Amino acid sequence: RGPRLKFEESEEVGCTPAVMSLVRRFASRGRLYRPCCALVPRAVARAPAPMVYVRSRTFCSRTEVPKSAPVNDEGLTSQEVQDKSFMLKVNGTAVLAGTAVMGWVSWRLTAKILQLIGVLYSSPHLAAYVGFWTGCSTSAVVGAAAFCAYRLTHIRPENVHKQALAKLRSHPDVVKHIGNTIMPAKLKAYEIKDGKLIMRDGKPLWAPHKVEMMFVVQGEHCKGLVCADAVKVMWPPVPGALSFNFLAVDIMDRKRISDDTETIVVDGDASQGSQVRDNIKQFLDMKVDFLQQK
């Protein structure tokens, strides 16, 4: 239990010996309860350190008892209330200063604009000069934007032919059967499709331009018939960006044709190439049939 206290009789203590005996007996047992606490302040009224009764039923100095800061109705201490008040003052000052600065800037800008309008009206030739160059600049910007939009959304057959030829020259199987030096023929057949708005699932969509092309290449070993199906890439908006749905070459070799192994798929899906090849080969078959009848 708590520390035992030693009481000494003194002339300064105004109590009878019987009271001191009672207090000394309860203190020695460590069982000083509330009914006897009222006697303690009278017995030790002039003690150097004031004593209080705590929950552990022992005596301790008042300086050892923790003190909690007073709080208000919102549960804030006095220091927090002062900080909150200071921040409100700072925010109010900032709002007033910002409003004043914006008002001054708006006033100066309005004054400059009115001054410029007055100068233009007082000098007709200056108004015509500014209007001319403003119109020219606006037209140039709009024209450049329209041209860029056209280049980004349209497809050029020359670009398809160039990129397809580059893919053929870098493919190992094509180089092995045709040759290291692959040159294109001057004649090429192509068809441009789409490039319009379509409805799909009740929503408008933009169908990018597509080119179906067929041309002949030749090398040291033999010739080849190239079929390509290219689509314009809309995003990212890079000029000349293409995506090949199908790119293949038919090796013009009798043995490979008889074995039905003349086709080398360079890029894309082979199932999408049947329609491209059929659409363009119809014209060639029509000419061959006409020559055989002659």
MIFI-509489 format. One line per field, with one value per atom (N, C-alpha, C): residue number from 1; atom name; x, y, z. Coordinates in steps of 0.05 Angstrom, whole numbers, plus 5000, padded with zeros to 4 digits. Layout:
# MIFI-509489
resi: [NUM  ...]
name: [CA  ...]
east: [X  ...]
north: [Y  ...]
up: [Z  ...]
//
This chain:
# MIFI-509489
resi: [1  1  1  2  2  2  3  3  3  4  4  4  5  5  5  6  6  6  7  7  7  8  8  8  9  9  9  10  10  10  11  11  11  12  12  12  13  13  13  14  14  14  15  15  15  16  16  16  17  17  17  18  18  18  19  19  19  20  20  20  21  21  21  22  22  22  23  23  23  24  24  24  25  25  25  26  26  26  27  27  27  28  28  28  29  29  29  30  30  30  31  31  31  32  32  32  33  33  33  34  34  34  35  35  35  36  36  36  37  37  37  38  38  38  39  39  39  40  40  40  41  41  41  42  42  42  43  43  43  44  44  44  45  45  45  46  46  46  47  47  47  48  48  48  49  49  49  50  50  50  51  51  51  52  52  52  53  53  53  54  54  54  55  55  55  56  56  56  57  57  57  58  58  58  59  59  59  60  60  60  61  61  61  62  62  62  63  63  63  64  64  64  65  65  65  66  66  66  67  67  67  68  68  68  69  69  69  70  70  70  71  71  71  72  72  72  73  73  73  74  74  74  75  75  75  76  76  76  77  77  77  78  78  78  79  79  79  80  80  80  81  81  81  82  82  82  83  83  83  84  84  84  85  85  85  86  86  86  87  87  87  88  88  88  89  89  89  90  90  90  91  91  91  92  92  92  93  93  93  94  94  94  95  95  95  96  96  96  97  97  97  98  98  98  99  99  99  100  100  100  101  101  101  102  102  102  103  103  103  104  104  104  105  105  105  106  106  106  107  107  107  108  108  108  109  109  109  110  110  110  111  111  111  112  112  112  113  113  113  114  114  114  115  115  115  116  116  116  117  117  117  118  118  118  119  119  119  120  120  120  121  121  121  122  122  122  123  123  123  124  124  124  125  125  125  126  126  126  127  127  127  128  128  128  129  129  129  130  130  130  131  131  131  132  132  132  133  133  133  134  134  134  135  135  135  136  136  136  137  137  137  138  138  138  139  139  139  140  140  140  141  141  141  142  142  142  143  143  143  144  144  144  145  145  145  146  146  146  147  147  147  148  148  148  149  149  149  150  150  150  151  151  151  152  152  152  153  153  153  154  154  154  155  155  155  156  156  156  157  157  157  158  158  158  159  159  159  160  160  160  161  161  161  162  162  162  163  163  163  164  164  164  165  165  165  166  166  166  167  167  167  168  168  168  169  169  169  170  170  170  171  171  171  172  172  172  173  173  173  174  174  174  175  175  175  176  176  176  177  177  177  178  178  178  179  179  179  180  180  180  181  181  181  182  182  182  183  183  183  184  184  184  185  185  185  186  186  186  187  187  187  188  188  188  189  189  189  190  190  190  191  191  191  192  192  192  193  193  193  194  194  194  195  195  195  196  196  196  197  197  197  198  198  198  199  199  199  200  200  200  201  201  201  202  202  202  203  203  203  204  204  204  205  205  205  206  206  206  207  207  207  208  208  208  209  209  209  210  210  210  211  211  211  212  212  212  213  213  213  214  214  214  215  215  215  216  216  216  217  217  217  218  218  218  219  219  219  220  220  220  221  221  221  222  222  222  223  223  223  224  224  224  225  225  225  226  226  226  227  227  227  228  228  228  229  229  229  230  230  230  231  231  231  232  232  232  233  233  233  234  234  234  235  235  235  236  236  236  237  237  237  238  238  238  239  239  239  240  240  240  241  241  241  242  242  242  243  243  243  244  244  244  245  245  245  246  246  246  247  247  247  248  248  248  249  249  249  250  250  250  251  251  251  252  252  252  253  253  253  254  254  254  255  255  255  256  256  256  257  257  257  258  258  258  259  259  259  260  260  260  261  261  261  262  262  262  263  263  263  264  264  264  265  265  265  266  266  266  267  267  267  268  268  268  269  269  269  270  270  270  271  271  271  272  272  272  273  273  273  274  274  274  275  275  275  276  276  276  277  277  277  278  278  278  279  279  279  280  280  280  281  281  281  282  282  282  283  283  283  284  284  284  285  285  285  286  286  286  287  287  287  288  288  288  289  289  289  290  290  290  291  291  291  292  292  292  293  293  293  294  294  294]
name: [N  CA  C  N  CA  C  N  CA  C  N  CA  C  N  CA  C  N  CA  C  N  CA  C  N  CA  C  N  CA  C  N  CA  C  N  CA  C  N  CA  C  N  CA  C  N  CA  C  N  CA  C  N  CA  C  N  CA  C  N  CA  C  N  CA  C  N  CA  C  N  CA  C  N  CA  C  N  CA  C  N  CA  C  N  CA  C  N  CA  C  N  CA  C  N  CA  C  N  CA  C  N  CA  C  N  CA  C  N  CA  C  N  CA  C  N  CA  C  N  CA  C  N  CA  C  N  CA  C  N  CA  C  N  CA  C  N  CA  C  N  CA  C  N  CA  C  N  CA  C  N  CA  C  N  CA  C  N  CA  C  N  CA  C  N  CA  C  N  CA  C  N  CA  C  N  CA  C  N  CA  C  N  CA  C  N  CA  C  N  CA  C  N  CA  C  N  CA  C  N  CA  C  N  CA  C  N  CA  C  N  CA  C  N  CA  C  N  CA  C  N  CA  C  N  CA  C  N  CA  C  N  CA  C  N  CA  C  N  CA  C  N  CA  C  N  CA  C  N  CA  C  N  CA  C  N  CA  C  N  CA  C  N  CA  C  N  CA  C  N  CA  C  N  CA  C  N  CA  C  N  CA  C  N  CA  C  N  CA  C  N  CA  C  N  CA  C  N  CA  C  N  CA  C  N  CA  C  N  CA  C  N  CA  C  N  CA  C  N  CA  C  N  CA  C  N  CA  C  N  CA  C  N  CA  C  N  CA  C  N  CA  C  N  CA  C  N  CA  C  N  CA  C  N  CA  C  N  CA  C  N  CA  C  N  CA  C  N  CA  C  N  CA  C  N  CA  C  N  CA  C  N  CA  C  N  CA  C  N  CA  C  N  CA  C  N  CA  C  N  CA  C  N  CA  C  N  CA  C  N  CA  C  N  CA  C  N  CA  C  N  CA  C  N  CA  C  N  CA  C  N  CA  C  N  CA  C  N  CA  C  N  CA  C  N  CA  C  N  CA  C  N  CA  C  N  CA  C  N  CA  C  N  CA  C  N  CA  C  N  CA  C  N  CA  C  N  CA  C  N  CA  C  N  CA  C  N  CA  C  N  CA  C  N  CA  C  N  CA  C  N  CA  C  N  CA  C  N  CA  C  N  CA  C  N  CA  C  N  CA  C  N  CA  C  N  CA  C  N  CA  C  N  CA  C  N  CA  C  N  CA  C  N  CA  C  N  CA  C  N  CA  C  N  CA  C  N  CA  C  N  CA  C  N  CA  C  N  CA  C  N  CA  C  N  CA  C  N  CA  C  N  CA  C  N  CA  C  N  CA  C  N  CA  C  N  CA  C  N  CA  C  N  CA  C  N  CA  C  N  CA  C  N  CA  C  N  CA  C  N  CA  C  N  CA  C  N  CA  C  N  CA  C  N  CA  C  N  CA  C  N  CA  C  N  CA  C  N  CA  C  N  CA  C  N  CA  C  N  CA  C  N  CA  C  N  CA  C  N  CA  C  N  CA  C  N  CA  C  N  CA  C  N  CA  C  N  CA  C  N  CA  C  N  CA  C  N  CA  C  N  CA  C  N  CA  C  N  CA  C  N  CA  C  N  CA  C  N  CA  C  N  CA  C  N  CA  C  N  CA  C  N  CA  C  N  CA  C  N  CA  C  N  CA  C  N  CA  C  N  CA  C  N  CA  C  N  CA  C  N  CA  C  N  CA  C  N  CA  C  N  CA  C  N  CA  C  N  CA  C  N  CA  C  N  CA  C  N  CA  C  N  CA  C  N  CA  C  N  CA  C  N  CA  C  N  CA  C  N  CA  C  N  CA  C  N  CA  C  N  CA  C  N  CA  C  N  CA  C  N  CA  C  N  CA  C  N  CA  C  N  CA  C  N  CA  C  N  CA  C  N  CA  C  N  CA  C  N  CA  C  N  CA  C  N  CA  C  N  CA  C  N  CA  C  N  CA  C  N  CA  C  N  CA  C  N  CA  C  N  CA  C  N  CA  C  N  CA  C  N  CA  C  N  CA  C  N  CA  C  N  CA  C  N  CA  C  N  CA  C  N  CA  C  N  CA  C  N  CA  C  N  CA  C  N  CA  C  N  CA  C  N  CA  C  N  CA  C  N  CA  C  N  CA  C  N  CA  C  N  CA  C  N  CA  C  N  CA  C  N  CA  C  N  CA  C  N  CA  C  N  CA  C  N  CA  C  N  CA  C  N  CA  C  N  CA  C  N  CA  C  N  CA  C  N  CA  C  N  CA  C  N  CA  C  N  CA  C  N  CA  C  N  CA  C  N  CA  C]
east: [5017  5000  5017  5006  5020  5040  5057  5077  5064  5076  5066  5077  5061  5068  5073  5091  5098  5089  5072  5061  5075  5083  5096  5078  5077  5061  5076  5061  5073  5053  5064  5046  5030  5041  5026  5002  5001  4979  4957  4934  4911  4893  4901  4884  4892  4874  4878  4894  4906  4922  4905  4880  4863  4859  4856  4853  4879  4902  4927  4931  4923  4926  4909  4884  4867  4878  4889  4900  4925  4942  4966  4960  4939  4932  4922  4905  4895  4917  4935  4956  4976  4981  5000  4989  4963  4951  4948  4951  4947  4919  4900  4872  4857  4867  4855  4832  4807  4784  4773  4752  4741  4731  4717  4708  4730  4755  4776  4792  4787  4802  4797  4773  4767  4785  4796  4813  4841  4849  4877  4885  4869  4877  4879  4862  4865  4890  4899  4922  4948  4947  4972  4966  4953  4946  4970  4991  5015  5038  5032  5053  5066  5092  5106  5093  5086  5073  5045  5025  4997  4992  4975  4970  4941  4938  4911  4906  4881  4873  4868  4883  4881  4868  4865  4850  4864  4891  4906  4905  4889  4886  4912  4929  4955  4957  4976  4981  5003  4999  5019  5019  5040  5042  5023  5013  4995  5009  5035  5050  5052  5047  5049  5023  5001  4975  4975  4971  4970  4945  4949  4928  4921  4896  4887  4879  4886  4879  4849  4839  4810  4801  4778  4767  4740  4733  4707  4686  4663  4641  4647  4666  4673  4695  4705  4726  4753  4757  4783  4795  4821  4835  4838  4848  4851  4872  4893  4914  4903  4887  4875  4855  4841  4822  4837  4860  4876  4887  4897  4907  4886  4862  4840  4832  4832  4825  4846  4872  4893  4891  4885  4882  4859  4837  4814  4821  4837  4845  4863  4882  4900  4884  4865  4849  4833  4821  4806  4823  4847  4866  4874  4879  4887  4865  4840  4818  4815  4817  4815  4837  4862  4884  4881  4873  4869  4847  4825  4804  4814  4829  4840  4858  4876  4894  4879  4860  4844  4829  4818  4804  4822  4847  4866  4874  4880  4888  4866  4841  4818  4815  4818  4815  4837  4862  4884  4880  4871  4867  4844  4823  4800  4809  4825  4835  4852  4870  4887  4871  4850  4834  4819  4807  4793  4811  4836  4855  4863  4866  4872  4849  4824  4801  4800  4806  4806  4827  4851  4872  4864  4851  4843  4821  4802  4781  4792  4812  4824  4842  4852  4870  4858  4842  4830  4850  4873  4892  4905  4908  4918  4898  4872  4852  4852  4855  4856  4881  4903  4928  4926  4916  4913  4893  4871  4851  4861  4877  4888  4906  4925  4944  4930  4910  4895  4881  4868  4854  4873  4896  4915  4926  4932  4942  4921  4896  4874  4870  4871  4867  4889  4914  4937  4935  4927  4925  4902  4880  4857  4865  4878  4886  4906  4926  4945  4932  4913  4898  4882  4869  4854  4872  4895  4913  4924  4930  4940  4918  4893  4871  4868  4871  4869  4891  4916  4938  4936  4924  4922  4900  4880  4857  4856  4872  4872  4896  4895  4916  4925  4951  4963  4973  4965  4975  5005  5018  5047  5060  5048  5059  5055  5031  5026  5046  5051  5070  5098  5106  5133  5137  5117  5120  5118  5101  5099  5125  5137  5163  5185  5185  5205  5201  5176  5171  5180  5176  5185  5215  5229  5259  5271  5256  5267  5258  5241  5231  5251  5260  5281  5271  5246  5236  5233  5224  5221  5248  5268  5295  5307  5301  5312  5302  5276  5264  5265  5264  5264  5292  5306  5333  5338  5364  5371  5363  5363  5355  5327  5308  5279  5271  5263  5255  5226  5210  5182  5179  5158  5151  5136  5135  5123  5092  5080  5051  5042  5021  5009  4979  4963  4934  4925  4907  4898  4870  4857  4830  4828  4818  4815  4786  4783  4756  4753  4728  4720  4728  4736  4740  4714  4696  4670  4658  4636  4622  4603  4603  4586  4572  4550  4534  4540  4548  4553  4542  4523  4510  4496  4485  4470  4488  4514  4533  4548  4552  4567  4597  4610  4639  4652  4677  4692  4707  4702  4715  4740  4764  4788  4792  4808  4813  4829  4823  4836  4844  4866  4877  4881  4870  4876  4893  4917  4937  4949  4956  4971  4991  5016  5038  5058  5076  5095  5123  5138  5166  5183  5209  5227  5254  5269  5295  5313  5336  5355  5344  5326  5317  5291  5271  5245  5229  5204  5186  5166  5151  5131  5108  5083  5059  5051  5051  5046  5018  5005  4978  4979  4967  4968  4941  4935  4910  4919  4920  4930  4908  4908  4888  4903  4891  4902  4899  4921  4920  4912  4889  4879  4891  4900  4911  4935  4958  4964  4964  4957  4956  4983  4995  5021  5017  5028  5025  5039  5025  5036  5035  5022  5020  5000  5009  4992  4992  4972  4970  4961  4977  4971  4954  4930  4913  4923  4935  4945  4966  4988  5010  5023  5022  5033  5044  5061  5073  5071  5062  5061  5086  5102  5127  5120  5129  5123  5143  5139  5156  5137  5143  5125  5123  5145  5144  5128  5132  5117  5087  5082  5054  5040  5054  5042  5038  5056  5054  5035  5025  5008  5022  5047  5062  5076  5063  5076  5071  5052  5045  5061  5073  5088  5075  5064  5050  5071  5073  5093  5082  5057  5045  5014  5002  4973  4963  4937  4923  4918  4925  4921  4892  4874  4845  4833  4845  4835  4846  4864  4875  4860  4841  4826  4810  4796  4779  4796  4818  4836  4846  4855  4866  4845  4821  4800  4790  4788  4778  4796  4822  4841  4847  4848  4854  4832  4808  4787  4793  4806  4814  4835  4854  4875  4864  4846  4834  4817  4804  4787  4805  4828  4846  4858  4865  4876  4855  4830  4809  4805  4806  4802  4824  4849  4872  4871  4862  4860  4839  4817  4797  4806  4824  4835  4853]
north: [4976  5000  5025  5048  5073  5077  5097  5102  5111  5102  5109  5137  5152  5179  5180  5198  5201  5229  5229  5255  5261  5286  5296  5317  5316  5335  5362  5382  5409  5428  5451  5471  5484  5483  5496  5480  5455  5438  5441  5450  5455  5431  5410  5386  5372  5357  5343  5319  5308  5283  5260  5259  5237  5237  5260  5262  5253  5262  5254  5224  5212  5184  5169  5179  5166  5168  5192  5196  5178  5176  5161  5131  5122  5094  5086  5103  5097  5100  5119  5123  5100  5089  5067  5042  5038  5015  5020  5044  5049  5048  5052  5050  5076  5097  5123  5128  5126  5128  5157  5161  5188  5200  5185  5197  5210  5199  5210  5230  5235  5254  5282  5287  5314  5322  5302  5309  5315  5306  5309  5338  5353  5381  5397  5391  5405  5398  5373  5364  5373  5377  5384  5410  5429  5453  5470  5468  5484  5467  5445  5428  5443  5438  5452  5447  5422  5415  5407  5419  5412  5384  5368  5341  5337  5318  5313  5283  5275  5247  5237  5217  5207  5179  5168  5143  5119  5121  5099  5099  5118  5119  5126  5141  5149  5179  5190  5219  5224  5246  5254  5284  5295  5324  5333  5356  5367  5371  5375  5379  5354  5330  5305  5298  5313  5306  5319  5303  5315  5332  5354  5373  5373  5371  5372  5401  5409  5436  5439  5462  5467  5467  5456  5454  5469  5477  5491  5471  5482  5465  5448  5457  5442  5422  5419  5400  5411  5437  5449  5462  5460  5474  5504  5519  5547  5553  5537  5541  5535  5514  5508  5529  5540  5562  5586  5592  5615  5610  5586  5579  5581  5571  5572  5601  5618  5646  5660  5653  5665  5657  5631  5622  5635  5639  5653  5681  5695  5722  5722  5702  5701  5696  5677  5671  5695  5709  5733  5754  5758  5777  5769  5744  5734  5738  5733  5737  5766  5784  5812  5822  5812  5820  5810  5785  5774  5789  5795  5810  5838  5851  5877  5876  5855  5853  5847  5829  5823  5847  5863  5887  5907  5910  5929  5920  5893  5883  5886  5880  5883  5913  5931  5959  5968  5960  5968  5955  5930  5917  5930  5937  5951  5978  5992  6019  6016  5996  5992  5986  5968  5961  5985  6001  6025  6045  6047  6065  6055  6029  6018  6023  6019  6024  6053  6071  6100  6106  6094  6099  6089  6065  6054  6072  6081  6098  6125  6135  6161  6158  6134  6130  6108  6115  6094  6077  6088  6073  6051  6058  6038  6015  6022  6002  5983  5994  5977  5960  5971  5955  5932  5937  5916  5895  5904  5885  5868  5879  5863  5841  5848  5828  5808  5816  5798  5777  5787  5769  5749  5759  5741  5720  5728  5709  5688  5697  5678  5658  5668  5650  5630  5639  5621  5599  5606  5586  5566  5576  5558  5540  5551  5534  5513  5520  5500  5478  5486  5466  5447  5458  5441  5422  5432  5414  5392  5399  5379  5358  5367  5348  5330  5341  5324  5303  5312  5293  5271  5278  5259  5239  5246  5228  5214  5223  5210  5192  5176  5156  5160  5157  5160  5133  5126  5100  5098  5121  5121  5112  5122  5114  5085  5074  5045  5029  5037  5022  5023  5046  5049  5032  5032  5017  4987  4979  4950  4940  4956  4948  4946  4964  4962  4937  4929  4904  4880  4880  4857  4855  4877  4876  4867  4870  4862  4834  4821  4794  4773  4755  4736  4716  4706  4687  4699  4724  4738  4742  4750  4755  4728  4707  4681  4671  4675  4664  4684  4710  4729  4740  4747  4757  4780  4787  4809  4836  4839  4865  4862  4873  4871  4899  4899  4923  4921  4943  4942  4949  4938  4946  4973  4985  5012  5011  4989  4988  4976  4989  4978  4985  4967  4971  4974  4993  4997  5008  5006  5016  5029  5053  5068  5065  5058  5054  5070  5072  5083  5113  5121  5149  5164  5154  5166  5158  5170  5164  5140  5121  5098  5095  5080  5074  5045  5042  5015  5013  4995  4992  5017  5031  5056  5080  5078  5099  5107  5133  5142  5137  5125  5119  5128  5135  5143  5119  5111  5089  5100  5094  5105  5096  5111  5104  5078  5063  5037  5035  5022  5018  4988  4978  4951  4953  4941  4945  4919  4918  4896  4906  4896  4905  4882  4884  4863  4872  4854  4858  4837  4843  4824  4826  4803  4802  4785  4775  4759  4732  4720  4693  4692  4707  4706  4731  4731  4753  4745  4765  4760  4780  4771  4787  4794  4820  4829  4838  4830  4839  4851  4875  4890  4902  4903  4915  4932  4959  4977  4996  5003  5021  5044  5068  5091  5090  5095  5096  5124  5125  5151  5161  5143  5152  5134  5146  5174  5188  5214  5228  5234  5214  5216  5215  5234  5232  5207  5193  5170  5144  5144  5120  5101  5076  5055  5030  5014  4987  4968  4947  4927  4905  4903  4880  4854  4858  4835  4845  4830  4836  4809  4801  4775  4778  4759  4759  4730  4728  4702  4699  4678  4673  4661  4673  4663  4641  4618  4595  4571  4557  4536  4514  4506  4484  4492  4516  4525  4529  4538  4541  4514  4494  4467  4455  4461  4451  4468  4489  4508  4520  4526  4538  4564  4577  4601  4626  4626  4649  4651  4675  4681  4705  4700  4721  4737  4763  4780  4793  4803  4817  4813  4813  4811  4782  4779  4753  4743  4718  4706  4704  4701  4698  4724  4747  4772  4779  4762  4768  4757  4739  4727  4747  4765  4785  4804  4812  4832  4819  4795  4782  4776  4769  4763  4788  4811  4835  4845  4843  4853  4832  4807  4786  4782  4791  4789  4803  4826  4841  4826  4814  4799  4774  4760  4736  4743  4766  4774  4779  4792  4796  4770  4752  4726  4710  4710  4696  4708  4734  4747  4741  4740  4733  4704  4686  4658  4653  4668  4666  4676  4696  4706  4685]
up: [5000  5000  5000  5004  5002  5024  5022  5043  5069  5090  5117  5125  5138  5146  5176  5183  5211  5220  5240  5250  5276  5279  5303  5316  5343  5358  5359  5356  5357  5368  5377  5388  5366  5341  5319  5310  5317  5308  5328  5320  5339  5341  5353  5357  5383  5393  5419  5415  5436  5433  5424  5431  5423  5392  5381  5351  5338  5348  5337  5339  5360  5363  5342  5338  5318  5290  5283  5256  5252  5274  5272  5268  5282  5280  5252  5240  5212  5191  5196  5176  5177  5201  5203  5189  5189  5175  5145  5135  5107  5098  5116  5110  5118  5108  5115  5096  5105  5087  5088  5072  5069  5096  5114  5139  5155  5154  5169  5154  5128  5113  5122  5133  5142  5165  5180  5203  5194  5170  5163  5157  5142  5137  5163  5183  5208  5223  5220  5235  5221  5195  5181  5165  5177  5164  5157  5173  5168  5157  5143  5132  5108  5103  5081  5054  5047  5022  5027  5014  5019  5009  5022  5016  5006  4988  4976  4978  4978  4979  4950  4941  4914  4915  4891  4888  4901  4903  4914  4945  4957  4986  5000  4986  4998  4995  5009  5008  4988  4973  4953  4951  4940  4936  4913  4916  4895  4869  4869  4844  4828  4840  4825  4812  4817  4804  4777  4755  4727  4724  4712  4707  4677  4670  4642  4635  4610  4601  4599  4606  4604  4575  4569  4542  4542  4518  4514  4505  4496  4488  4464  4446  4422  4427  4451  4457  4451  4448  4441  4466  4468  4490  4483  4503  4499  4477  4476  4456  4428  4425  4399  4391  4410  4403  4393  4406  4397  4369  4364  4337  4316  4322  4303  4297  4317  4314  4296  4301  4285  4255  4250  4222  4208  4223  4211  4203  4220  4213  4189  4188  4164  4139  4139  4116  4107  4126  4119  4106  4117  4105  4077  4073  4046  4026  4034  4016  4009  4028  4023  4004  4010  3993  3964  3961  3934  3919  3933  3920  3911  3928  3921  3896  3896  3873  3847  3848  3824  3815  3833  3825  3812  3823  3811  3783  3780  3754  3733  3741  3723  3715  3734  3727  3708  3712  3694  3666  3665  3639  3624  3638  3624  3614  3630  3621  3596  3595  3572  3547  3550  3527  3517  3535  3526  3513  3523  3511  3483  3479  3453  3433  3443  3425  3417  3436  3429  3409  3411  3391  3363  3362  3337  3324  3339  3328  3319  3333  3325  3301  3295  3272  3254  3234  3217  3202  3194  3179  3197  3223  3242  3247  3247  3250  3226  3202  3178  3178  3187  3188  3207  3231  3251  3242  3230  3220  3198  3180  3158  3168  3185  3195  3213  3228  3245  3228  3206  3188  3174  3165  3152  3172  3196  3216  3222  3226  3232  3209  3184  3161  3159  3164  3163  3184  3208  3229  3223  3214  3207  3184  3164  3141  3149  3166  3175  3192  3208  3225  3207  3186  3168  3153  3144  3129  3147  3172  3191  3196  3199  3204  3180  3155  3131  3130  3136  3135  3157  3180  3201  3197  3182  3178  3151  3132  3105  3102  3082  3076  3048  3043  3017  3007  2982  2971  2969  2964  2962  2988  3010  3036  3042  3034  3038  3022  2997  2980  2992  3002  3013  3039  3056  3081  3076  3057  3050  3038  3021  3009  3030  3050  3071  3088  3093  3108  3092  3066  3049  3049  3047  3046  3073  3095  3121  3129  3113  3121  3111  3128  3119  3098  3100  3080  3053  3052  3026  3013  3029  3019  3009  3023  3015  2988  2983  2958  2935  2940  2918  2913  2934  2931  2950  2952  2970  2960  2933  2921  2911  2926  2918  2907  2882  2869  2861  2864  2856  2826  2814  2787  2787  2764  2762  2766  2758  2758  2785  2797  2821  2820  2831  2832  2861  2866  2894  2894  2917  2921  2949  2951  2976  2986  3011  3022  3048  3056  3082  3084  3108  3113  3117  3133  3136  3163  3171  3195  3190  3209  3207  3234  3234  3258  3266  3291  3301  3330  3333  3359  3368  3348  3355  3361  3357  3363  3338  3333  3309  3314  3294  3296  3269  3271  3248  3237  3212  3200  3185  3194  3182  3153  3138  3111  3109  3088  3084  3054  3050  3022  3018  2996  2987  2962  2963  2942  2933  2907  2896  2876  2879  2861  2859  2839  2833  2841  2853  2860  2846  2843  2830  2843  2842  2854  2837  2849  2834  2827  2844  2839  2824  2831  2818  2824  2815  2820  2841  2851  2871  2868  2874  2873  2902  2909  2936  2939  2960  2967  2995  2998  3023  3029  3055  3065  3089  3085  3105  3115  3141  3153  3166  3164  3176  3207  3221  3251  3259  3274  3283  3308  3326  3351  3358  3364  3367  3339  3338  3313  3301  3288  3276  3246  3231  3201  3190  3173  3160  3176  3199  3215  3203  3198  3185  3201  3197  3209  3187  3183  3161  3173  3162  3168  3155  3131  3116  3097  3097  3078  3071  3046  3037  3009  3002  2975  2964  2939  2926  2908  2915  2900  2873  2852  2824  2817  2830  2825  2819  2797  2788  2809  2821  2840  2865  2875  2899  2892  2867  2860  2858  2847  2845  2872  2891  2918  2936  2925  2939  2964  2961  2982  2974  2954  2944  2960  2979  2995  3020  3024  3049  3062  3086  3101  3116  3110  3123  3148  3147  3169  3168  3192  3193  3194  3190  3192  3164  3159  3132  3125  3144  3138  3126  3132  3122  3094  3084  3058  3034  3039  3017  3002  3017  3004  2988  2998  2984  2958  2960  2936  2915  2924  2905  2891  2906  2893  2871  2874  2854  2833  2840  2821  2801  2807  2787  2761  2763  2739  2723  2738  2724  2710  2724  2713  2688  2690  2667  2642  2646  2623  2613  2631  2622  2607  2616  2602  2574  2573  2547  2528  2538  2520  2511  2528  2521  2500  2501  2480  2453  2454  2428  2416]
//
